[in-house]
Each structure stands twice: as C-alpha cells, then as structure tokens.
C-alpha cells in the first residue's frame, strides 16, 4: 500500500482532478464512488474498482479493510487525512473513494417489462433518487434523454445509493421514438390529466415517463404515450417534484404487479 502525504504528489493531483472535473471524468472514462456502500454495491455486481483511496481512519475500519481486500488487484493508496478530506464529496468523509471504469451506456430494449423514462431531468439529486426508486420498485430499464444530468456524476451516484448496479441505464435516448414503438403501455405523468394513476391497470409491460422539473413533458412525448396520469393530492398543493411523482407512480405499479 502506497502512502501519500503531500499535495504535490502526482497520484493525488490526478485523483483530485478526477473528483472535481466532469470533463476529466468523461475524457478518462472513469467515475468516482464515495463511501463503502457504493463500493460494496459495485463488488456485489461482480465488477472491480481500478483504484482505492483511503484515509487513515478508513483503513482502520474493519468494513473498509474487508472491502479493500475484496477489491484486489486494485491498487490501494493511503492518503493523509487532510488530503483525503479535501477529496471527499460529502460533508462527513466516509474513509474510502473508489475509482471505477464508467460502464458503457446500456441498450434501450423495446420489450422492457417495466421501464422508467426521464426527459431532461436536470437536478442530479432527482436523477439519483429516481434511479434508487426504480431499482427498489423492480424496474428493469431506465432510459435518459440526452439533456438529463449525467448518470455517473458523483451527486447522482450518491443519491442513487447503489442503484446503478441494479438496473440497466441507457443514456442519450430519443425517448419519443422509443416510446412510439414500445410494445407495452407508455404512461406520461402529467399533473393536468383527468385520469387518476390509481385507475390505470399497470400489471402488464409499462413505461413511466417523467418530465423536466420546470417545463414538464415535451409535446412529442405526451403524444407518444398511450396514457396520461395524474396523482391525486390535496388542493393545498399544486404538484409534486419530479422525483416524488416518479416514485409514487413506480410503487403503485409495483403494488399492482405483486398482486398479479
């Protein structure tokens, strides 16, 4: 295990640039996982990290030490705590950062039994939360339009809590074209729709469509969806945010499908 105590160290500079620069992450084809939970999810999926960076407190943790052993042959670098803390993407440093190869974008299968489509969702927290909800509800495929937040950004990864390794993620998808040929039922979540989500039969192949936080769904996607659904709520509130609305819809489908 290599120990690094200086900010002038080349390895430290390289990982610092990777953590801070989306351009560098895309150029290098690498992503950064912050914390033992994400590393465990990666390892449980059968993949291995390229490298680990741990703090002194982290390497003394039995949990992180076991994960480091499972990560072999990835190189492990021990950073002085001030150096590690400067890299951490969370307020309370977790003790381990993992550098991984960013998986290639998945395919967008037209025969998906349960899918979630995200159109131009800008907030990384919303994208991550929707990925997490999708994985928990049993979704197989999550399709992102070209203007969504990058699925493998640190904020999305943190909010998704390992969901990246449980669902197929396809980015840069022409959602309207995909939905036009989808064999199942496309359901656009639209607040002004007169039909309640709870009146729909969601037991067959279904794809939910969630639109941009401000603009909502594009006319093309509204037209391509077979159904439009609203979520009944108190008149004191006008709407739910994108992540909350998507989560409610996904778990209503999961409830119906369990009964099936």
C-alpha positions in Angstrom: 0.0 0.0 0.0 1.4 3.4 -1.0 1.1 6.3 1.4 0.8 9.9 0.3 1.2 12.9 2.5 1.9 15.7 0.0 -0.4 17.7 -2.2 2.4 17.8 -4.8 2.1 14.0 -5.3 1.2 13.2 -8.9 -1.3 10.5 -7.9 -3.1 12.8 -5.5 -3.3 15.5 -8.2 -4.7 13.1 -10.7 -7.5 11.8 -8.4 -8.2 15.4 -7.2 -8.8 16.4 -10.8 -11.0 13.4 -11.4 -13.1 14.2 -8.4 -13.5 17.9 -9.3 -13.9 17.8 -13.1 -16.8 16.3 -15.0 -14.8 16.9 -18.2 -11.9 14.9 -16.9 -14.2 12.0 -15.8 -15.8 11.9 -19.3 -12.4 12.2 -21.0 -10.8 9.4 -19.0 -13.9 7.1 -18.9 -13.6 6.9 -15.1 -16.1 7.6 -12.3 -15.6 8.1 -8.5 -17.6 6.2 -5.9 -17.6 7.8 -2.4 -18.1 5.5 0.5 -18.2 1.9 1.5 -21.8 1.4 0.5 -21.2 2.2 -3.2 -18.0 0.2 -3.2 -19.9 -2.8 -1.8 -22.6 -2.5 -4.4 -20.0 -2.4 -7.2 -18.3 -5.5 -5.8 -21.6 -7.3 -5.3 -22.4 -6.7 -9.0 -19.2 -8.6 -9.9 -17.2 -5.6 -11.0 -13.9 -4.4 -9.5 -12.6 -0.9 -8.9 -9.4 0.4 -10.7 -8.1 2.0 -7.5 -9.0 2.8 -3.9 -8.0 5.9 -1.9 -8.5 5.5 1.8 -7.9 7.8 4.8 -6.1 6.7 8.0 -9.4 6.4 9.8 -10.8 4.5 6.8 -8.1 1.8 6.7 -8.6 1.2 10.4 -12.3 0.4 9.8 -12.9 -3.4 9.6 -15.7 -2.8 7.0 -13.4 -0.8 4.7 -10.5 -3.2 5.2 -12.6 -6.1 4.1 -13.8 -4.2 1.0 -10.2 -3.3 0.2 -9.3 -7.0 0.3 -12.3 -7.9 -2.0 -11.1 -5.2 -4.4 -7.8 -6.9 -5.2 -5.9 -6.4 -7.5 -6.9 -2.7 -7.4 -4.2 -0.6 -6.1 -4.8 1.0 -2.7 -3.4 4.4 -1.7 -3.4 5.6 1.8 -3.9 9.4 2.0 -3.1 11.6 5.0 -6.5 12.6 6.5 -6.2 16.2 5.3 -5.6 15.1 1.8 -8.5 12.6 1.9 -10.8 15.2 3.4 -10.1 17.6 0.5 -11.3 14.9 -2.0 -14.4 13.9 -0.1 -17.7 14.7 -1.9 -19.7 14.6 1.3 -19.7 16.7 4.4 -18.6 13.9 6.7 -15.8 12.0 4.9 -16.6 8.3 4.5 -13.0 7.0 4.5 -12.8 5.4 1.1 -13.0 6.6 -2.5 -13.1 4.2 -5.4 -12.1 4.9 -9.0 -14.0 2.7 -11.5 -14.4 2.4 -15.2 -17.6 4.2 -16.2 -19.8 1.4 -17.8 -20.8 2.0 -21.4 -24.4 3.2 -21.9 -26.8 0.3 -21.8 -29.2 -0.5 -24.6 -32.8 0.6 -24.7 -34.8 -2.7 -25.2 -38.2 -2.3 -26.8 -39.5 -5.3 -25.0 -38.9 -4.0 -21.5 -41.4 -5.3 -19.0 -41.0 -2.3 -16.6 -39.2 0.9 -17.6 -38.7 4.5 -16.4 -38.1 7.3 -18.9 -36.6 10.6 -17.8 -36.8 13.6 -20.1 -34.4 16.4 -19.4 -34.2 15.9 -15.6 -31.6 18.5 -14.7 -31.1 18.0 -11.0 -28.6 15.2 -10.2 -30.3 14.5 -6.9 -33.6 13.9 -8.7 -32.0 11.6 -11.2 -30.3 9.7 -8.4 -33.4 9.4 -6.4 -35.4 8.2 -9.4 -32.8 5.5 -10.1 -32.9 4.4 -6.5 -36.7 4.3 -6.5 -36.7 2.4 -9.8 -34.3 -0.3 -8.5 -36.4 -0.6 -5.3 -39.7 -1.0 -7.3 -38.2 -3.6 -9.6 -37.7 -1.6 -12.7 -35.5 -3.3 -15.3 -34.6 -0.3 -17.6 -34.1 3.4 -17.0 -33.8 5.5 -20.2 -32.4 9.1 -20.0 -32.7 11.7 -22.7 -29.6 13.5 -23.9 -30.2 16.6 -21.7 -30.6 14.7 -18.4 -27.9 15.0 -15.7 -25.1 12.6 -16.4 -26.0 9.3 -14.6 -22.4 8.7 -13.4 -21.8 12.1 -11.8 -20.8 12.0 -8.1 -24.1 13.6 -7.0 -26.3 11.1 -9.0 -24.2 8.2 -7.7 -24.6 9.4 -4.1 -28.3 9.9 -4.3 -28.9 6.5 -6.1 -27.1 4.6 -3.3 -26.0 1.7 -5.5 -29.0 1.5 -7.8 -26.6 1.9 -10.8 -25.6 -1.7 -10.3 -29.2 -3.0 -10.1 -30.8 -1.5 -13.3 -29.9 -1.1 -16.9 -29.2 2.6 -17.6 -29.4 3.8 -21.2 -28.4 7.5 -21.8 -28.9 9.8 -24.7 -32.1 8.0 -25.8 -34.6 9.5 -28.2 -37.5 8.8 -25.8 -40.3 9.7 -28.2 -39.0 7.4 -30.9 -38.5 4.6 -28.4 -42.0 5.1 -26.9 -43.6 5.1 -30.4 -42.5 1.5 -30.9 -42.8 0.2 -27.4 -45.0 -2.9 -27.1 -46.3 -2.0 -23.6 -48.2 1.0 -22.2 -46.4 4.3 -22.0 -47.7 6.4 -19.1 -46.9 10.1 -19.1 -47.1 11.7 -15.6 -49.0 14.9 -16.3 -50.5 16.9 -13.5 -53.3 18.3 -15.6 -54.5 14.9 -16.7 -58.0 14.0 -15.7 -57.3 10.3 -15.2 -56.0 9.1 -11.8 -52.9 7.0 -11.7 -54.8 4.7 -9.4 -57.4 4.0 -12.1 -54.9 2.5 -14.5 -54.1 -1.2 -15.0 -50.3 -1.3 -14.5 -49.9 -5.0 -14.3 -48.6 -5.5 -17.9 -45.5 -4.1 -19.6 -45.4 -0.4 -18.7 -43.0 2.5 -19.1 -43.5 5.7 -17.0 -42.4 9.0 -18.4 -41.2 11.8 -16.1 -40.5 15.3 -17.5 -38.3 18.2 -16.7 -38.6 19.8 -13.3 -39.9 23.1 -14.7 -41.1 22.6 -18.3 -42.6 19.1 -17.7 -43.0 16.7 -20.7 -42.4 17.8 -24.3 -45.4 17.6 -26.7 -43.8 14.8 -28.6 -43.6 12.6 -25.5 -47.1 13.4 -24.5 -48.3 12.3 -27.9 -46.2 9.2 -27.9 -47.5 8.0 -24.5 -50.7 5.8 -24.6 -51.9 7.1 -21.2 -51.6 10.3 -19.2 -52.0 10.1 -15.5 -52.2 12.4 -12.6 -51.5 11.7 -8.9 -54.5 12.8 -6.7 -53.4 15.1 -3.9 -54.7 17.8 -1.6 -55.8 21.0 -3.3 -53.5 22.9 -1.0 -50.6 21.7 -3.1 -50.3 22.2 -6.9 -47.8 19.4 -7.7 -45.1 17.0 -6.5 -41.5 17.3 -7.6 -40.2 15.0 -10.4 -38.5 12.5 -8.1 -41.5 12.3 -5.7 -44.0 11.9 -8.5 -42.0 9.2 -10.3 -41.6 7.3 -7.0 -45.3 7.3 -6.3 -46.1 6.0 -9.8 -43.4 3.3 -9.7 -44.6 1.9 -6.4 -48.2 1.9 -7.5 -47.2 -0.2 -10.4 -45.1 -2.4 -8.1 -48.1 -2.9 -5.8 -50.4 -4.0 -8.6 -47.7 -6.2 -10.1 -47.2 -8.0 -6.8 -50.9 -8.9 -6.8 -50.6 -10.2 -10.3 
